[in-house]
Amino acid sequence: MTIPPYLKPGDTIAITCPSGYVPAERIIFAQQTLEQWGYRVVLGKTIGTEYFYFSDKDDQRLLDLQTFLDDKSVKAILMGRGGYGLSRIIDDIDFSAFARHPKWICGFSDITVLHNHIHANTGIATLHSPMCGAFKEDNLDEPFLRSLKLALEGGSPIDYPIPYSAFNRPGMAEGILTGGNLAMLAHLTGSASQADTRGKILFIEDIGEYLYNIDRMLLNLKRAGLFDHIAGLVCGGFTDLQDTERPFGQSIYEIIYDKVKEYSYPVCFDFPAGHQDINFTLRLGQGHFLDTRAEFPSLTLRGKL
């Protein structure tokens, strides 16, 4: 994997909304915070605009993102929000200038499409990170927000506060970290954006899904072979899950564990990243060491592998 240049004071971060609509006021505080961190911030034309569910029409969202990918003065692109929409434009994005001059792509949720397409087709590392809605007056000193700044600047990562889970499978693994939102990973199977999980530590998370649909999406990944040769599995937040009137019969922990029970690699639950208040930045495309043997599991950056 290629690591984009780390940011320095005065470098430019662009903010765009390549997926769902987000009100402009949710962007402004993030912009002000990034400027306080010492960066210059430019806003895309999709900030505050709306077209039904989306921030704008497909061609305008494509143009906004493409402009920042091509601009050599932009050193990082922070997505305003996720939602849905990148799948509609991903095959029309030209990554040639981006491949020559890599920059940090920051976001999660629907941005999983962009992360995995970039990894599969350019080999450039990205950041699974909070987006603009995470920047609030009462949380600017929170470690999870500082983890984004440290990742952008190449600083040593903050220790992830991973709680113990009885469902953890003890073990050790080393590999490049990959993954993202489960629904998007399942959606990408069989496409040019499919995640390459071989020998890697796979991270998954999701929100608002029915338990039976979580089961179905995990089966999709399993049948596609994405669980067969991973080094380890890290499960982040699975929040606001729903059950049907007739109960599915398994908890989220049981559903996930059931899909990987025949493998021997380490499995970690309740990692503090995903659709939740505490959403630490993950350095996708970089080497990590996973240790689930102890009472408190750890995921440690090991640099480029």
C-alpha positions in Angstrom: 0.0 0.0 0.0 1.1 3.6 -0.7 0.8 6.0 2.2 -0.2 9.5 1.2 1.9 12.4 2.5 1.1 13.4 6.0 -0.3 16.9 6.6 1.5 19.9 7.8 0.2 23.2 9.2 -1.2 25.3 6.4 -2.1 22.3 4.2 -5.5 22.2 2.5 -8.4 19.9 3.4 -11.4 19.8 1.1 -14.9 18.9 2.3 -17.4 17.4 -0.1 -20.6 15.4 0.1 -20.5 12.6 -2.5 -23.5 10.8 -1.1 -26.4 12.0 1.0 -27.6 15.5 1.8 -26.2 17.3 4.8 -27.2 20.8 6.0 -24.5 23.4 5.6 -24.6 24.3 9.3 -23.3 20.8 10.1 -20.3 21.5 7.9 -19.4 24.9 9.2 -18.3 23.8 12.7 -16.2 21.1 11.3 -14.6 23.6 9.0 -13.9 26.0 11.9 -12.3 23.2 13.9 -10.1 22.1 11.1 -8.9 25.7 10.7 -8.2 25.8 14.4 -6.1 22.7 13.9 -4.0 24.8 11.5 -5.3 23.7 8.2 -6.8 25.6 5.3 -10.3 24.4 4.4 -12.1 24.6 1.1 -15.8 23.6 0.7 -17.2 21.8 -2.3 -20.3 22.9 -4.3 -22.3 20.0 -2.8 -22.2 21.6 0.7 -25.8 22.5 1.7 -27.3 21.6 -1.7 -29.9 18.9 -2.0 -31.5 16.7 -4.7 -34.1 14.4 -3.1 -32.1 12.0 -0.8 -28.7 13.1 -2.3 -26.6 16.2 -1.8 -26.9 16.9 -5.5 -27.5 15.1 -8.9 -25.0 12.3 -9.7 -23.0 14.4 -12.2 -22.6 17.3 -9.8 -21.5 15.0 -6.9 -19.1 13.3 -9.3 -17.7 16.7 -10.5 -17.2 18.0 -6.9 -15.3 14.9 -5.8 -13.3 14.7 -9.1 -12.2 18.3 -8.8 -10.7 17.7 -5.3 -9.1 14.4 -6.4 -7.4 16.1 -9.2 -6.3 19.2 -7.3 -2.7 18.7 -6.2 -3.0 21.5 -3.6 -5.6 19.5 -1.7 -3.9 17.1 0.7 -7.0 15.5 2.3 -10.7 15.1 1.5 -13.1 14.9 4.4 -16.6 13.7 3.5 -19.5 15.7 4.8 -21.6 12.5 5.5 -22.3 9.1 4.2 -25.8 7.8 3.6 -26.0 6.5 0.0 -24.8 7.6 -3.4 -21.2 6.7 -4.1 -22.1 3.5 -5.8 -23.9 5.6 -8.4 -20.8 7.4 -9.4 -17.8 5.2 -8.4 -17.3 3.8 -11.9 -17.1 7.2 -13.5 -14.4 8.6 -11.2 -11.0 9.1 -12.8 -8.3 8.1 -10.2 -5.3 8.8 -12.5 -4.3 12.1 -11.0 -5.1 10.8 -7.5 -2.8 7.8 -8.1 0.1 10.1 -9.1 -0.5 12.5 -6.2 -2.2 10.5 -3.4 -4.1 12.3 -0.6 -6.0 11.2 2.4 -9.6 10.1 1.9 -11.5 10.4 5.2 -15.0 9.1 6.1 -17.0 6.0 6.8 -20.4 4.4 6.2 -21.2 4.8 2.5 -17.6 6.0 2.0 -16.7 2.3 2.4 -17.3 2.1 -1.3 -14.6 4.7 -2.0 -12.2 3.2 0.5 -12.4 -0.3 -1.0 -12.4 0.8 -4.6 -9.2 2.9 -4.0 -7.5 0.0 -2.2 -8.4 -2.5 -5.0 -7.5 -0.3 -7.9 -4.8 2.1 -6.7 -3.2 0.5 -3.6 -3.4 3.8 -1.6 -4.2 3.9 2.1 -7.2 5.7 3.4 -8.8 6.7 6.7 -12.0 5.2 8.1 -12.8 8.3 10.2 -15.5 10.5 11.7 -17.1 13.0 9.3 -18.4 16.5 9.7 -21.3 15.7 12.0 -18.9 14.3 14.6 -17.5 17.8 15.3 -19.4 19.3 18.2 -18.5 22.0 20.8 -18.6 19.6 23.7 -16.4 16.9 22.2 -13.4 18.6 20.6 -11.0 17.2 23.2 -12.4 13.6 22.9 -9.6 11.1 22.0 -11.6 9.8 19.0 -11.6 13.2 17.3 -7.9 13.7 18.1 -7.3 10.3 16.5 -8.3 11.8 13.1 -5.8 14.7 13.5 -3.0 12.2 14.6 -3.7 10.0 11.6 -3.6 12.9 9.2 -0.3 14.1 10.6 1.3 10.7 11.0 1.4 10.8 14.7 1.4 7.8 17.0 -2.2 6.4 17.4 -4.1 6.7 20.6 -4.6 3.4 22.3 -8.1 2.1 21.3 -10.2 1.5 24.5 -11.5 -1.9 23.5 -13.7 -3.6 26.1 -13.6 -7.3 26.9 -16.2 -9.5 25.3 -16.9 -13.1 26.2 -17.4 -13.7 22.4 -13.8 -12.7 21.6 -11.8 -15.5 20.1 -8.2 -15.4 21.6 -5.3 -15.2 19.3 -2.8 -12.9 17.5 -2.8 -11.6 14.0 -0.8 -9.3 11.8 -1.9 -7.8 8.6 -3.1 -4.8 6.7 -6.4 -3.4 8.0 -9.3 -3.3 5.6 -13.1 -3.2 5.6 -15.8 -0.8 6.7 -19.6 -0.8 6.7 -21.0 -4.4 6.4 -23.9 -3.4 4.1 -21.4 -1.8 1.7 -19.0 -4.6 1.8 -21.7 -7.1 0.9 -23.0 -4.7 -1.8 -19.5 -4.5 -3.4 -19.0 -8.3 -3.7 -18.5 -9.3 -7.4 -17.7 -5.7 -8.4 -14.5 -3.9 -9.3 -14.7 -2.4 -5.8 -14.8 -5.7 -3.9 -12.6 -5.8 -0.8 -9.5 -7.9 -1.0 -9.4 -9.6 2.5 -6.7 -12.2 1.9 -4.1 -12.1 4.7 -5.7 -8.9 6.2 -7.4 -7.9 9.4 -11.0 -7.2 8.4 -13.1 -4.6 10.2 -16.9 -4.5 10.0 -19.7 -2.3 11.5 -23.3 -1.3 10.7 -26.4 0.5 11.9 -30.1 0.2 11.7 -30.3 -3.2 10.1 -32.6 -6.1 10.9 -30.9 -9.0 12.6 -31.9 -11.4 9.7 -30.4 -8.9 7.2 -27.1 -8.9 9.2 -27.1 -12.7 8.9 -27.8 -12.5 5.2 -25.0 -10.0 4.5 -22.5 -12.0 6.5 -23.5 -15.1 4.6 -22.9 -13.1 1.4 -19.3 -12.3 2.5 -18.8 -15.9 3.6 -20.1 -17.4 0.3 -17.9 -15.0 -1.6 -14.8 -16.3 0.3 -14.1 -13.0 2.1 -13.8 -14.8 5.5 -11.7 -17.7 4.3 -8.2 -16.3 4.3 -8.3 -13.2 6.6 -5.8 -12.8 9.4 -8.3 -11.6 12.0 -11.8 -10.1 12.4 -12.5 -6.8 14.2 -16.2 -6.0 14.9 -17.1 -2.4 15.6 -20.4 -0.9 16.5 -23.6 -2.6 15.5 -26.0 0.0 16.6 -29.8 0.6 16.5 -30.4 -3.0 15.3 -34.0 -4.2 14.8 -35.7 -7.5 15.1 -38.8 -8.8 13.4 -42.1 -9.6 15.2 -41.1 -13.2 15.2 -37.6 -13.0 16.8 -34.6 -14.0 14.7 -33.3 -16.0 17.7 -29.7 -14.9 17.9 -28.0 -11.8 19.2 -25.6 -9.8 17.0 -22.7 -11.5 18.7 -24.1 -14.9 18.1 -24.8 -14.1 14.5 -21.3 -13.0 13.7 -19.6 -15.7 15.7 -21.7 -18.4 14.0 -20.4 -17.3 10.6 -16.7 -17.6 11.5 -16.8 -20.4 14.1 -15.0 -22.9 11.9 -12.0 -20.6 11.4 -9.1 -20.2 13.9 -8.2 -16.5 13.5 -8.7 -14.1 16.4 -12.0 -12.2 16.6 -12.6 -9.0 18.5 -16.0 -7.5 19.4 -17.2 -4.0 20.5 -14.3 -2.1 18.8 -15.0 1.7 19.3 -15.6 2.6 15.7 -18.7 2.9 13.6 -22.1 4.6 13.7 -21.8 5.6 17.4 -20.7 8.6 19.4 -17.2 7.2 20.0 -15.8 6.6 16.5 -12.0 6.3 16.4 -10.1 6.7 13.1 -8.8 3.5 11.6 -5.8 3.6 9.2 -7.0 1.4 6.5 -4.3 0.0 4.2 -1.7 0.1 6.9 -0.3 -2.8 8.9 -1.7 -3.6 12.3 -1.2 -6.2 15.0 -4.3 -7.7 16.7 -4.1 -9.4 20.1 -7.2 -10.8 21.6 -5.5 -13.0 24.2 -5.7 -10.6 27.1 -8.6 -9.3 29.2 -8.4 -6.0 27.2 -7.7 -6.7 23.5 -5.5 -4.4 21.4 -5.1 -3.3 17.8 -1.8 -1.7 17.2 -0.4 0.1 14.2 2.6 -1.7 12.7 3.1 0.6 9.7 3.4 -0.5 6.1 3.4 -4.3 5.5 
